[in-house]
Amino acid sequence: MPINIPDGLPAIDVLQRENIFCITRSAAEHQDIRPLRILLLNLMPKKIETEIHLLRMLSNTPLQVDIELMRISDRPSKNTPIEHMEAFYKDFNAIREEKYDGMIITGAPLGQVELKEVSFWNAMKEIIDWTTTNVTSTMFLCWAVQAAMQHIYEVPKYLLPKKISGVYSHKLIRRLSPIVRGFDDVFDAPHSRYAEVRREHILATKNLVIIADSDRAGPYIIASKDGRQLFVTGHSEYEPSCLLDEYQRDIAAGINPDIPENYFPNNDPRETPIVTWKSHGNLLFSNWLNYYVYQLTPFKNQEIGQRIREVPVKLS
């Protein structure tokens, strides 16, 4: 099945060149099937890049997926053309009465900022609360993990002594969880962040379980016991050059960053990075769509709120 993309979205040209099956929304509307409605709240500065990264991951499934894009405010984006934002992004007021099968909330470059000091923190809390009644399953990525865990579970965010950046080894803690079905016992994933949520606080929270962990990078995949909230602290959606681009950007900004760990052959930034995380990343997103979204969601979107209240599911 294809992934359904808004007509004219730049990502469609990139995905079609990669032989990824995607169709425009106008074409999908002529098919007699209800696709999964997935809402993407994109908090990253380079929104088109992030769209492409995540749409690649969501396309690796036999399920038909209908993508909608959301922004948290109507302030102009410094790194994305205003025409793109106006054409493809909705604000919260435009969708607050809607029901979605799944939602992804991205990270944001705010790791060094206290949550209460974030300009859109109140709006973020309102959206997180809204997901509990209007979305079957929500995937939080990187900074969004820190935000949601603080707001929902009072799990604190801690600033790291220095930025963690690189590709790290992880091990499965709960091998039978559907979200890691098909994973190897040990696998790699990229991380790039200035803050963390700590293992001891997660373990002390009754509704949360750690599914995959790293000795160096900390808890990686965490889920609520009913599968309605999935927390991914790293970036399995990253392309091969993402950490390189961030490293070069930090150098240009005069930050004097460490070389991303376990990323360049021989730890040499002149070498081409070797990708070791894509297979598990594709499984992560396809498992989420299948087990945490498709298997839980009702046929009619209008019934999502009722389904959430009535069906106790343990997916962790």
N, C-alpha and C positions, 0 to 999 in steps of 0.2 A: 504494500500500500504506500501511497505517496505522503509526503509532508505538504500541507497546504499553507502557502505563503501569500501575504497580501500582494495584490497586483502591483508591480513596479518596484518591489523591495530589491535593493542591490544584491542581496544575498542569493537571489534566485539564479543570476548569471554565474556566480561562483560555483554554486552547488551543481548546476547542470553541466558545467565544464568538467566537474569531477565525477560525472555519471551517477549522481545521486538523484533518485526519482522524486521530483517535487512538481507540484502544479499550482497554478494561481487559484486564488479563492473563487474567482468568477467561474472557472472551469469546474472546481470541486462542487459548487452549488448545484450542478446538473446531475450529480451522482446520488443515487438513492441509498444513502448510508449516513449515519450520524458519526462524524469524526469526534475524537477526543478534543475538547476545548482546553488548550493550554495557554495560560497567561504568563508573559515574561515581563517582570518588573526589572528594567535595566538601569542599574545605578552607576555603571561604569562610564568614564568620560568618553572613551572612543566607542560609541554605541554600535556603529556599523560592524566593527571588528568583533565585538562581543556577540552580536546577532549571528554572525557567520559561524563563530566557534560553537555556539549552543545549538544552532539549527543543524549543523553537521551531526552532533550527537543525537538529537531527537529524530533524525531521519533514518537511523539504523534500526528499524523495527517494522514488522508487517502491519502494524496498526496505522490507521489514518489519523493524522494529527493536524489540528487546525490552530495556528499560532496567532495570538494577539499580543501587541506590544503596549506597554504602559510606562509612563514616567511619573515621578513622584511630585513634580512641580512643573509649572510652565515657564520657569526661568530659562533663558537662552543657554544652550550648551556650547561651551567654548571649543569643543572638539568634534561637533557634529553639525552639519548644515541645518539651519532653521527650517528649510524646505523639507528635509527628511523628517524632522521631528513633527512638523505640522501634518505631513502626509500620512505617517504611519503610527504615531503614538497617541494614546488616549490618556487623559488624566483620571484620577480616582473617581471623581464625581460622575464621569461618563460610564463607569462600569460597576459602581457600587451595588446596583440592584441585580447584577448578573450572577450566574452560577457557573463555576468552572470545574472541570474534572481534575486539573492539575495546575500548579503554579510554580514558577522558578523565580526566586529573588536573588539577584546577583550580589557579588561583593561590591565594595566601593573603596576608594583610596582614602579611608578615614581611620585607619588603624591607630594612629597616634592622637586622635581626638577623642576626648571623653564623650560617651554616648549622649549625655544630657547637653553637651555643647554643640552637637550636630544640628545644623540649621533646620533640618526636616525631621527631627526626632519625634515630635508629636504626631506628625503625619505618618511616620513609619510605624509607630505603636498602633495607630488606628487601623492601618492596613493589616498588620499582623493579627490583630483581634478579628478583623473581618474575615481572614482566611479560615478561621475556626468554624464559621457558619456557611461560607460561600464557596469553599474549595475542598475537594475530596482529599487531596494530598499536596503538600507544599514542600518543595526542595529549597533549602537555604544554602547559599554558597559563601564561603570565606567570611567577609565582614558581616554579612546578613546572619550568619550563624551566631556571632557574638551578640548582635542586636536582638535576635529572637530569643536566645537562651536567657539573656538578661531580663527581657520583658515578660516572657511567659513563665520561666522557672526560677528567676532570680539567681541564675548562675553568673557570677561576675566575669567581666573581661579584664585580663591582665596584660599590661604592656610588657613586651619582651625586652631584654637588655639590648638586643640589636635585631634587625630584620632577619627573619628566616627565609632563605631563598635557595631553591634547589630541587632536586628530585630525590625522594627518600623512600626507603624500604618500609613496607607495612606488613603486618601479619593479621590474619583473621582471628577474631575473638569468638565470634558466633558464626561458625561455618554453615549452619543450617538456615540462617536468615535468607529469605528470598532475594534481598537486595544484592547479595554477593554470590548468588547462584552462578556457577561456572568460573568463579575466581580461583586462581592459584592460592595456596596457603600463604605465600609471600609474594608481594607485587609492589610495583613502584607507582608513585604519584607525585606531581609537582606541588610545591607550596611556595607562597610569596605573600608574607604578611608581617605586620609589626606587633600583633597582639595574639592572644590565645584564650581559650577556655580550658580550664585545668581538669585533669582526670578525676581528682578526688571530689570535686564539686559535682561532676556529672554522675559519678557512682553514688553519691549521696542523694540524688534526685530519683524518686521511686518510678517515675514514668519514663525515664530515659535509659537506654542501654547503649553501650559502646560495641559496635560491630566490627570495626577494624581500627588498628592502633599502630603507632610508630614510636619506637624508643626515642628517636631524635625529634620528630615533628609533633608528637602527641596524638590524641584521639583524632581520627580522620573521618570515619563514618559513624554517626550517632543517630538513633531513631527513637521516636516515641513508640511505646509498646503497641499502639494500634496502627502504626504505619502512616499516620496522617501528617506527621512532620518528619522530614529527613534532613539531617544536618551534615554537610560535607565541607570540611575545613580547608581542603586543598583545591586544586584546579585541574581535574582530570580532563577538562575541555580544552586545555591549553594546546596551542599549535607549537611545532618545534622551535620557532623563533621567539616565543613570548618572553621567556626568561632572559634571553639575549637582549631583546628590545628594552626590557625593564632595566637591565644592567647598564646598557649604554645610556639610557635616559638618566639614570642616577649619576653616572659619571659626568654627563653634560651639566647636571644640576649642581655639581660640586660636592656630592654627598660622600664620595670616596667609598663605594660599596664593596663588600666582600664579593669574590667570584662565586656565582651560584654553585652550590655543592652538588657533586655527582652528576654534573650536567655536560661539561665539556670533556672530551677525551683528553686524558693526561692533565686535567684541570687547566687547560690552555684555551683562553677565549678566542684564539685565532682558529681553533679547530671547529668543525661543524658538529653541533650537538647530535647525540644519538637518542632517538625516541624509544623509550621503554615503557610508556604508560598508556598508549592509545587503546590497546585491546581491553584492558580492565575498564577504561573510561567508557567505551562503547557499551560494555556489559552493564555498567552502573546505570546509565540512562535508559537502556532498553529494559532492564529489570524493574526500574522505578515505574516506567510507563505501563508495563505489563502487570506486575504484582501489586503495586501501590496505587495505581490510578485505574487502569482498565478493569481489574478484577473487583474493585470496590465500588466503582461508579455505577449509578443507575442508567437506564437507557435514556430517560428524559432528564435534561439538565435541571428542570424545575424541581425534580425530586431529590437533588443532591443534599439539601439541608435535612430533609427527612431521613434519607439513607444514613447520613452521618450520625444522626441521633439513635437510629434503631439497630445498626449492625455492629456488634462488638467484634473486632478483628484483631488478632495478634500476629503481627508480621515481623517481629524482631527476635 
